[in-house]
Amino acid sequence: MKLSARNQFAGTIEKISEGAVNGIVTINVSGTPVSATISMAAIRELALEPGKSAYAVIKATEVMVGKGEHLPLSARNQFPGKVIGIDKGAVNSIVKISVLGSNTISATISNAAVEELALAPGDDALAVVKATSVMVGID
C-alpha cells in the first residue's frame, strides 16, 4: 500500500462497534488503541474483523498538537509523546512527535501555533486526532 499520507501505523483490529451507518474500528498500534470512524459499507467491503491486520492512516494536516498528557476534548485519539523534530516552512511547520511505541506521527500546523506553544525538540507534546480523520487500510 503506497499513499501520500505521512502517518501509516500498522496494527491489529481489536474491536468493531457497529452502528446503522458508521462503525468505530479500534486498531491496536504498539499497545495503544487508535479509533477510526468509517462507514459500515467500508467495514464490510474490507472484511474487517477483530484479529485482522490493518493500518491506521492519518494525514498530517488532520493532526492537532497540544501540550500535556491528556486534554479534556471530544477527540478519541490522544497520543502523548516527545517532539523529535520541527521542519519550518514559509507558513506551516511539520512537527514530528514520537508516539505509539517507537512510531513517529507528523503534524502540519502553522508556524504561529509552533511559536504560541513554544514547541521545541525534546518537549512533551500531545498529538490529537478525531476518529473521523483516521482511515483504515489493509494489504
Sequence and secondary structure as in RCSB ss.txt:
>XXXX:A:sequence
MKLSARNQFAGTIEKISEGAVNGIVTINVSGTPVSATISMAAIRELALEPGKSAYAVIKATEVMVGKGEHLPLSA
RNQFPGKVIGIDKGAVNSIVKISVLGSNTISATISNAAVEELALAPGDDALAVVKATSVMVGID
>XXXX:A:secstr
   S SEEEEEEEEEEEE SSEEEEEEEETTEEEEEEEEHHHHHHTT  TT EEEEEE GGG EEESSS  S S 
SEEEEEEEEEEEE SSEEEEEEEETTTEEEEEEEEHHHHHHHT  TT EEEEEE GGG EEE  
